[in-house]
């Protein structure tokens, strides 16, 4: 299996959908489903009835999974979306932003 180009903790830009153009940090990656959860993006509101555990009830807002194809890594230099390639530096495989050539990790 190929190495993932987007990892937990990365800063990403949403490319399409209702949150197009927004940026956020990756909270979870689900490679088998091809989904990703980004903090503060694609937030789903769930109305909760009052229960004994939660007597107040109310609205829970949580980020919902979205397709990994809808996001691109944010360039470390200017924050705009960029593609990612892998290079070997000092015997280590590192991710590099295609747009600026900046190393993303390591």
C-alpha positions in Angstrom: 0.0 0.0 0.0 1.3 3.5 -0.9 2.2 6.0 1.8 -0.5 8.4 2.7 0.0 12.0 1.4 -2.2 13.5 4.1 -1.7 12.6 7.7 -3.2 13.5 11.1 -2.1 17.0 12.2 -1.6 18.4 8.7 -3.1 21.7 7.7 -5.4 21.2 4.7 -7.6 23.4 2.4 -11.1 22.3 1.3 -11.3 22.3 -2.5 -15.0 21.7 -3.1 -18.4 21.6 -1.3 -20.1 24.0 1.1 -16.8 24.7 3.0 -14.8 25.4 -0.1 -11.7 27.6 0.6 -11.7 26.9 4.4 -8.6 25.6 6.1 -8.4 23.3 9.1 -6.3 20.7 10.9 -6.7 17.0 10.2 -8.2 15.2 13.2 -8.5 11.7 11.8 -7.7 9.9 8.5 -9.6 6.8 7.5 -7.7 5.4 4.5 -9.8 2.3 4.0 -13.0 4.4 3.6 -11.2 7.2 1.7 -12.5 9.7 4.3 -11.0 12.4 6.5 -12.2 14.5 9.5 -11.0 18.1 9.6 -11.6 20.2 12.7 -14.1 23.0 12.2 -15.0 21.9 8.6 -18.1 20.0 7.5 -19.7 20.4 10.9 -22.9 18.4 11.4 -25.5 19.6 14.0 -27.4 16.9 15.9 -30.4 17.8 18.0 -30.5 15.9 21.3 -33.5 15.4 23.5 -33.1 15.9 27.2 -32.1 12.6 29.0 -31.1 11.7 32.5 -27.4 11.8 31.5 -27.9 15.2 29.7 -31.0 16.9 31.3 -30.4 20.1 29.3 -30.5 18.5 25.8 -29.5 20.9 23.0 -27.5 20.8 19.8 -24.3 18.9 19.4 -22.0 20.1 16.7 -19.3 17.7 15.5 -17.1 17.5 12.4 -18.4 14.8 10.0 -16.2 12.7 7.7 -15.6 14.0 4.2 -13.9 12.6 1.1 -10.1 12.8 1.1 -10.3 13.9 -2.5 -12.1 17.2 -1.4 -9.0 18.4 0.4 -5.4 19.3 -0.5 -2.5 19.9 1.8 -1.8 23.6 2.6 1.5 24.8 1.3 3.8 25.6 4.3 5.0 28.8 2.5 1.7 30.6 1.6 -1.2 28.3 2.9 -2.6 27.7 -0.6 -3.5 24.2 -1.8 -0.6 22.1 -3.2 0.0 18.6 -4.4 2.5 16.4 -2.6 5.4 14.2 -3.8 7.8 12.0 -2.0 11.6 12.5 -2.1 14.5 10.9 -0.4 16.6 13.2 1.7 19.5 11.9 3.9 18.2 8.3 3.4 14.7 9.3 4.7 11.5 9.4 2.7 9.9 12.9 3.1 6.9 14.7 1.8 7.6 17.8 -0.4 5.1 20.4 -1.5 5.0 20.5 -5.3 4.2 24.2 -5.5 7.0 25.6 -3.4 9.4 22.7 -3.0 9.2 23.0 0.8 9.7 19.9 2.9 6.5 19.1 4.9 7.9 16.8 7.5 11.3 15.6 8.6 
